[in-house]
Amino acid sequence: MEIVINRSIQDGKLNASTGRIVIYREFIEISRGPARDHNDLSRALASKYKQPRDMVMSNSIRFYYERDGNKTIVCPVRKLDEDELLSRQDYYIDLIKSAIKI
């Protein structure tokens, strides 16, 4: 699977093939479709992995994603998400690939 990083997906324009990703430390939570927002995912991640909810809400990084055949487009939500992704790109791409395989 190829991961393409760009800014082509924006909130308010999400369709059924678009989802959201939240990453905190080595933990990841994704939505399949646009129904759950990043805050919902952050709370679910904190609960699932028994992490402090306030820390997850404040320090997680957020993305939109869309599958397109064998390619997945990943778009940072904020500049700080993009900066963190680019600082450890291989790590985050591997983590995202492992979560999106399904």
PyMOL CGO cylinders between C-alpha atoms (Angstrom):
from pymol import cmd
from pymol.cgo import CYLINDER

trace = [
    CYLINDER, 0.00, 0.00, 0.00, 1.27, 3.43, -0.94, 0.3, 1, 1, 1, 1, 1, 1,
    CYLINDER, 1.27, 3.43, -0.94, 0.77, 6.37, 1.44, 0.3, 1, 1, 1, 1, 1, 1,
    CYLINDER, 0.77, 6.37, 1.44, 0.53, 9.82, -0.14, 0.3, 1, 1, 1, 1, 1, 1,
    CYLINDER, 0.53, 9.82, -0.14, 0.78, 12.84, 2.17, 0.3, 1, 1, 1, 1, 1, 1,
    CYLINDER, 0.78, 12.84, 2.17, -0.87, 16.04, 1.00, 0.3, 1, 1, 1, 1, 1, 1,
    CYLINDER, -0.87, 16.04, 1.00, -3.57, 18.56, 1.96, 0.3, 1, 1, 1, 1, 1, 1,
    CYLINDER, -3.57, 18.56, 1.96, -6.32, 17.55, -0.47, 0.3, 1, 1, 1, 1, 1, 1,
    CYLINDER, -6.32, 17.55, -0.47, -8.87, 16.53, 2.18, 0.3, 1, 1, 1, 1, 1, 1,
    CYLINDER, -8.87, 16.53, 2.18, -10.53, 19.23, 4.25, 0.3, 1, 1, 1, 1, 1, 1,
    CYLINDER, -10.53, 19.23, 4.25, -13.16, 19.03, 6.99, 0.3, 1, 1, 1, 1, 1, 1,
    CYLINDER, -13.16, 19.03, 6.99, -16.65, 19.79, 5.75, 0.3, 1, 1, 1, 1, 1, 1,
    CYLINDER, -16.65, 19.79, 5.75, -15.95, 17.99, 2.49, 0.3, 1, 1, 1, 1, 1, 1,
    CYLINDER, -15.95, 17.99, 2.49, -15.69, 14.44, 3.81, 0.3, 1, 1, 1, 1, 1, 1,
    CYLINDER, -15.69, 14.44, 3.81, -17.45, 11.63, 1.98, 0.3, 1, 1, 1, 1, 1, 1,
    CYLINDER, -17.45, 11.63, 1.98, -18.17, 7.97, 2.78, 0.3, 1, 1, 1, 1, 1, 1,
    CYLINDER, -18.17, 7.97, 2.78, -14.67, 6.84, 1.71, 0.3, 1, 1, 1, 1, 1, 1,
    CYLINDER, -14.67, 6.84, 1.71, -12.94, 9.37, 3.97, 0.3, 1, 1, 1, 1, 1, 1,
    CYLINDER, -12.94, 9.37, 3.97, -11.99, 8.77, 7.59, 0.3, 1, 1, 1, 1, 1, 1,
    CYLINDER, -11.99, 8.77, 7.59, -10.04, 10.29, 10.45, 0.3, 1, 1, 1, 1, 1, 1,
    CYLINDER, -10.04, 10.29, 10.45, -6.91, 9.18, 12.29, 0.3, 1, 1, 1, 1, 1, 1,
    CYLINDER, -6.91, 9.18, 12.29, -5.68, 10.07, 15.78, 0.3, 1, 1, 1, 1, 1, 1,
    CYLINDER, -5.68, 10.07, 15.78, -2.20, 9.07, 16.97, 0.3, 1, 1, 1, 1, 1, 1,
    CYLINDER, -2.20, 9.07, 16.97, -0.90, 9.43, 20.52, 0.3, 1, 1, 1, 1, 1, 1,
    CYLINDER, -0.90, 9.43, 20.52, 2.54, 8.01, 21.22, 0.3, 1, 1, 1, 1, 1, 1,
    CYLINDER, 2.54, 8.01, 21.22, 2.49, 4.48, 19.75, 0.3, 1, 1, 1, 1, 1, 1,
    CYLINDER, 2.49, 4.48, 19.75, -1.31, 4.23, 19.84, 0.3, 1, 1, 1, 1, 1, 1,
    CYLINDER, -1.31, 4.23, 19.84, -3.60, 4.81, 16.87, 0.3, 1, 1, 1, 1, 1, 1,
    CYLINDER, -3.60, 4.81, 16.87, -7.36, 4.99, 16.42, 0.3, 1, 1, 1, 1, 1, 1,
    CYLINDER, -7.36, 4.99, 16.42, -9.08, 5.36, 13.06, 0.3, 1, 1, 1, 1, 1, 1,
    CYLINDER, -9.08, 5.36, 13.06, -12.62, 5.88, 11.85, 0.3, 1, 1, 1, 1, 1, 1,
    CYLINDER, -12.62, 5.88, 11.85, -14.06, 4.19, 8.83, 0.3, 1, 1, 1, 1, 1, 1,
    CYLINDER, -14.06, 4.19, 8.83, -16.14, 6.94, 7.31, 0.3, 1, 1, 1, 1, 1, 1,
    CYLINDER, -16.14, 6.94, 7.31, -16.74, 10.54, 8.42, 0.3, 1, 1, 1, 1, 1, 1,
    CYLINDER, -16.74, 10.54, 8.42, -19.18, 9.88, 11.30, 0.3, 1, 1, 1, 1, 1, 1,
    CYLINDER, -19.18, 9.88, 11.30, -16.73, 10.07, 14.24, 0.3, 1, 1, 1, 1, 1, 1,
    CYLINDER, -16.73, 10.07, 14.24, -14.76, 13.28, 14.71, 0.3, 1, 1, 1, 1, 1, 1,
    CYLINDER, -14.76, 13.28, 14.71, -11.20, 13.62, 16.03, 0.3, 1, 1, 1, 1, 1, 1,
    CYLINDER, -11.20, 13.62, 16.03, -12.39, 14.31, 19.58, 0.3, 1, 1, 1, 1, 1, 1,
    CYLINDER, -12.39, 14.31, 19.58, -14.47, 11.11, 19.58, 0.3, 1, 1, 1, 1, 1, 1,
    CYLINDER, -14.47, 11.11, 19.58, -11.44, 9.17, 18.38, 0.3, 1, 1, 1, 1, 1, 1,
    CYLINDER, -11.44, 9.17, 18.38, -9.19, 10.78, 21.01, 0.3, 1, 1, 1, 1, 1, 1,
    CYLINDER, -9.19, 10.78, 21.01, -11.55, 9.80, 23.80, 0.3, 1, 1, 1, 1, 1, 1,
    CYLINDER, -11.55, 9.80, 23.80, -11.86, 6.26, 22.40, 0.3, 1, 1, 1, 1, 1, 1,
    CYLINDER, -11.86, 6.26, 22.40, -8.07, 5.94, 22.14, 0.3, 1, 1, 1, 1, 1, 1,
    CYLINDER, -8.07, 5.94, 22.14, -7.59, 7.13, 25.73, 0.3, 1, 1, 1, 1, 1, 1,
    CYLINDER, -7.59, 7.13, 25.73, -10.16, 4.65, 27.01, 0.3, 1, 1, 1, 1, 1, 1,
    CYLINDER, -10.16, 4.65, 27.01, -9.00, 1.70, 24.89, 0.3, 1, 1, 1, 1, 1, 1,
    CYLINDER, -9.00, 1.70, 24.89, -5.31, 2.05, 25.79, 0.3, 1, 1, 1, 1, 1, 1,
    CYLINDER, -5.31, 2.05, 25.79, -5.85, 3.38, 29.34, 0.3, 1, 1, 1, 1, 1, 1,
    CYLINDER, -5.85, 3.38, 29.34, -4.10, 6.69, 28.67, 0.3, 1, 1, 1, 1, 1, 1,
    CYLINDER, -4.10, 6.69, 28.67, -4.85, 10.00, 30.42, 0.3, 1, 1, 1, 1, 1, 1,
    CYLINDER, -4.85, 10.00, 30.42, -7.74, 11.52, 28.45, 0.3, 1, 1, 1, 1, 1, 1,
    CYLINDER, -7.74, 11.52, 28.45, -6.59, 15.14, 28.84, 0.3, 1, 1, 1, 1, 1, 1,
    CYLINDER, -6.59, 15.14, 28.84, -3.09, 14.26, 27.61, 0.3, 1, 1, 1, 1, 1, 1,
    CYLINDER, -3.09, 14.26, 27.61, -4.47, 12.40, 24.59, 0.3, 1, 1, 1, 1, 1, 1,
    CYLINDER, -4.47, 12.40, 24.59, -6.89, 15.22, 23.75, 0.3, 1, 1, 1, 1, 1, 1,
    CYLINDER, -6.89, 15.22, 23.75, -4.11, 17.82, 24.00, 0.3, 1, 1, 1, 1, 1, 1,
    CYLINDER, -4.11, 17.82, 24.00, -1.18, 15.96, 22.49, 0.3, 1, 1, 1, 1, 1, 1,
    CYLINDER, -1.18, 15.96, 22.49, -2.51, 13.59, 19.85, 0.3, 1, 1, 1, 1, 1, 1,
    CYLINDER, -2.51, 13.59, 19.85, -1.88, 14.28, 16.19, 0.3, 1, 1, 1, 1, 1, 1,
    CYLINDER, -1.88, 14.28, 16.19, -4.77, 14.25, 13.74, 0.3, 1, 1, 1, 1, 1, 1,
    CYLINDER, -4.77, 14.25, 13.74, -5.23, 13.35, 10.11, 0.3, 1, 1, 1, 1, 1, 1,
    CYLINDER, -5.23, 13.35, 10.11, -7.86, 12.76, 7.47, 0.3, 1, 1, 1, 1, 1, 1,
    CYLINDER, -7.86, 12.76, 7.47, -7.42, 9.81, 5.14, 0.3, 1, 1, 1, 1, 1, 1,
    CYLINDER, -7.42, 9.81, 5.14, -9.02, 8.38, 2.03, 0.3, 1, 1, 1, 1, 1, 1,
    CYLINDER, -9.02, 8.38, 2.03, -8.42, 5.04, 0.37, 0.3, 1, 1, 1, 1, 1, 1,
    CYLINDER, -8.42, 5.04, 0.37, -8.07, 5.06, -3.39, 0.3, 1, 1, 1, 1, 1, 1,
    CYLINDER, -8.07, 5.06, -3.39, -7.35, 1.54, -4.63, 0.3, 1, 1, 1, 1, 1, 1,
    CYLINDER, -7.35, 1.54, -4.63, -3.89, 0.56, -3.40, 0.3, 1, 1, 1, 1, 1, 1,
    CYLINDER, -3.89, 0.56, -3.40, -3.14, 4.17, -2.42, 0.3, 1, 1, 1, 1, 1, 1,
    CYLINDER, -3.14, 4.17, -2.42, -4.10, 5.93, 0.81, 0.3, 1, 1, 1, 1, 1, 1,
    CYLINDER, -4.10, 5.93, 0.81, -4.09, 9.71, 0.94, 0.3, 1, 1, 1, 1, 1, 1,
    CYLINDER, -4.09, 9.71, 0.94, -3.22, 11.08, 4.40, 0.3, 1, 1, 1, 1, 1, 1,
    CYLINDER, -3.22, 11.08, 4.40, -3.77, 14.76, 5.17, 0.3, 1, 1, 1, 1, 1, 1,
    CYLINDER, -3.77, 14.76, 5.17, -2.62, 16.50, 8.35, 0.3, 1, 1, 1, 1, 1, 1,
    CYLINDER, -2.62, 16.50, 8.35, -5.33, 18.57, 10.02, 0.3, 1, 1, 1, 1, 1, 1,
    CYLINDER, -5.33, 18.57, 10.02, -3.07, 21.24, 11.53, 0.3, 1, 1, 1, 1, 1, 1,
    CYLINDER, -3.07, 21.24, 11.53, 0.43, 22.54, 10.84, 0.3, 1, 1, 1, 1, 1, 1,
    CYLINDER, 0.43, 22.54, 10.84, 1.73, 20.91, 14.04, 0.3, 1, 1, 1, 1, 1, 1,
    CYLINDER, 1.73, 20.91, 14.04, 0.34, 17.54, 12.85, 0.3, 1, 1, 1, 1, 1, 1,
    CYLINDER, 0.34, 17.54, 12.85, 2.20, 17.95, 9.58, 0.3, 1, 1, 1, 1, 1, 1,
    CYLINDER, 2.20, 17.95, 9.58, 5.42, 18.95, 11.36, 0.3, 1, 1, 1, 1, 1, 1,
    CYLINDER, 5.42, 18.95, 11.36, 5.26, 15.90, 13.64, 0.3, 1, 1, 1, 1, 1, 1,
    CYLINDER, 5.26, 15.90, 13.64, 4.45, 13.57, 10.74, 0.3, 1, 1, 1, 1, 1, 1,
    CYLINDER, 4.45, 13.57, 10.74, 7.39, 14.85, 8.71, 0.3, 1, 1, 1, 1, 1, 1,
    CYLINDER, 7.39, 14.85, 8.71, 9.78, 14.64, 11.69, 0.3, 1, 1, 1, 1, 1, 1,
    CYLINDER, 9.78, 14.64, 11.69, 9.19, 10.85, 12.00, 0.3, 1, 1, 1, 1, 1, 1,
    CYLINDER, 9.19, 10.85, 12.00, 7.64, 10.05, 8.66, 0.3, 1, 1, 1, 1, 1, 1,
    CYLINDER, 7.64, 10.05, 8.66, 8.66, 6.38, 8.37, 0.3, 1, 1, 1, 1, 1, 1,
    CYLINDER, 8.66, 6.38, 8.37, 7.40, 5.61, 11.89, 0.3, 1, 1, 1, 1, 1, 1,
    CYLINDER, 7.40, 5.61, 11.89, 4.01, 7.22, 11.34, 0.3, 1, 1, 1, 1, 1, 1,
    CYLINDER, 4.01, 7.22, 11.34, 3.54, 5.76, 7.86, 0.3, 1, 1, 1, 1, 1, 1,
    CYLINDER, 3.54, 5.76, 7.86, 4.20, 2.26, 9.20, 0.3, 1, 1, 1, 1, 1, 1,
    CYLINDER, 4.20, 2.26, 9.20, 1.76, 2.83, 12.06, 0.3, 1, 1, 1, 1, 1, 1,
    CYLINDER, 1.76, 2.83, 12.06, -0.92, 4.12, 9.70, 0.3, 1, 1, 1, 1, 1, 1,
    CYLINDER, -0.92, 4.12, 9.70, -0.39, 1.24, 7.28, 0.3, 1, 1, 1, 1, 1, 1,
    CYLINDER, -0.39, 1.24, 7.28, -0.81, -1.29, 10.07, 0.3, 1, 1, 1, 1, 1, 1,
    CYLINDER, -0.81, -1.29, 10.07, -4.11, 0.28, 11.17, 0.3, 1, 1, 1, 1, 1, 1,
    CYLINDER, -4.11, 0.28, 11.17, -5.61, 0.77, 7.70, 0.3, 1, 1, 1, 1, 1, 1,
    CYLINDER, -5.61, 0.77, 7.70, -4.86, -2.71, 6.32, 0.3, 1, 1, 1, 1, 1, 1,
    CYLINDER, -4.86, -2.71, 6.32, -8.37, -3.93, 7.01, 0.3, 1, 1, 1, 1, 1, 1,
]
cmd.load_cgo(trace, "trace")
